[in-house]
Amino acid sequence: MPARTPMLTHGVRDFRLASGERLPELVTAYATRGRLDADRANAVLVLHGYTTGPAMLDEGSNAAEGSWAGLVGPGRAIDTDRFFVICPNMLGSSYGSTGPGSIDPRSGRAYGAAFPRITIDDVVAAQAALLDALGIRRLHAAIGPSLGAMQAFAWGVRHPHRVGRVVAAVGAPFRPHAAVRAKLVQAQLEADPGWHDGEYPVYPGSMIPFLLRQRVDTLLQYGIDADLQPRIPDPGRRRAEIVRLALGWAREFDAGSLLVLARAIEHFDLRNDLHRMRAPLLYVLSRTDPLFPPALAAKLAPLFDEAGLDWSYLELDSDKGHLASGADSALWSEALARFMARAA
C-alpha cells in the first residue's frame, strides 16, 4: 500500500462556533506538499469531501471522490514545485481533527453524539485559524471536490479578499436534493444496534458492519464499478475489491462524523451571497455524476452572471460519476493548470 502523506496538527483553545457554543480545544490535522515561499503568497488550499481526508493527495488513495494524486504533485496541474499545498482535515471529520470521536477535555470521554452542531462556516473558520498560524494572509487558490467544492465556494464568499482563485469540482454552492441528508443519516444510525444511542465510542468496532454496508453502497453510487472495470473485468472479483476498499475505510472512519458533517451542510446555501466573491471561478462537473449532475450548471449560470463572477465551466466526459475529478483527472488537468496560471 502506498505511504500516506505525514500529518501535522495545529491547536486552538476556546474556539467559538457560529452557534455561539465553544469547543474548549480545536485540533486541525493537515498535510502539506511543496514549500511556502518567503512572501507566503504561493499557498493553495485543497479541500476534501464528505468521507475523505488529506489522504486524497496520495497515490492509490481510497477517496470517495477519487485520488487527486494525478492533479497535485511536481509538474502537475497543482504543481508542488511551485505551490505550497495545504490539505486540512475538516472540523468534525475523522482523520485527526476534532470531531465526535475526540476526547472532550471537560469530561475526559469521547464526545460521541454530544459533539456540537457545526456549519461549513465553522469548518472554514477553523481553516482560517490554521492559515493565520502559518502566516498565510492570501491564498493563490481554494480548490476541492464535492463537499470540498462547497468549502471552496465558502472561502470565496466569506473571505473574498483572501482568495485568488476558486476551483469547485463535482459540487455546488448549495446542497442539492441528491446530496447527503442529515435526517436520513440520523435515522440509519439510530436503527443500527452498534450505535448504542450515540455512545458508540465506548464500544470499539461496533459500527464497522454499518460503515461497511454504507461504504459499498456509496462507492457503487459514486461510480466505482466503472472505475475498476478496465483492470478488473470479472464482476465477482470487482465486487470483492469494492468490499476490500470499503472495509479499509470502515475500520478508520468515525460513524459520528457522518452525522456531524451531514448536518453541517443541511442548510448550506450561498446562492444569495455569490456577489461577494471576487475570485475567478472554475466550475467542473461530471457528465455521469448523480449527486451533482451537469444540469446544475445551467441552473447556476444565471446566478453566476448576475453576481458578476468571472467564471468558466468544464464538463468532464467521464463514465466514472462522482469519482471523475480524481479518477479521470487527465480530462481536466491541463485546463486546471491554465486556470492556476491565469491572473487573479
PyMOL commands that set and color helices and strands:
alter all, ss='L'
color gray80, all
select helices_A, chain A and resi 54-57+112-114+120-133+147-158+182-191+193-198+200-202+208-222+224-228+235-250+255-264+271-276+295-306+321-327+329-331+333-341
alter helices_A, ss='H'
color red, helices_A
select strands_A, chain A and resi 8-16+22-33+43-46+72-73+78-79+84-88+103-104+109-110+141-145+166-169+281-286+311-316
alter strands_A, ss='S'
color yellow, strands_A
deselect
rebuild
show_as cartoon
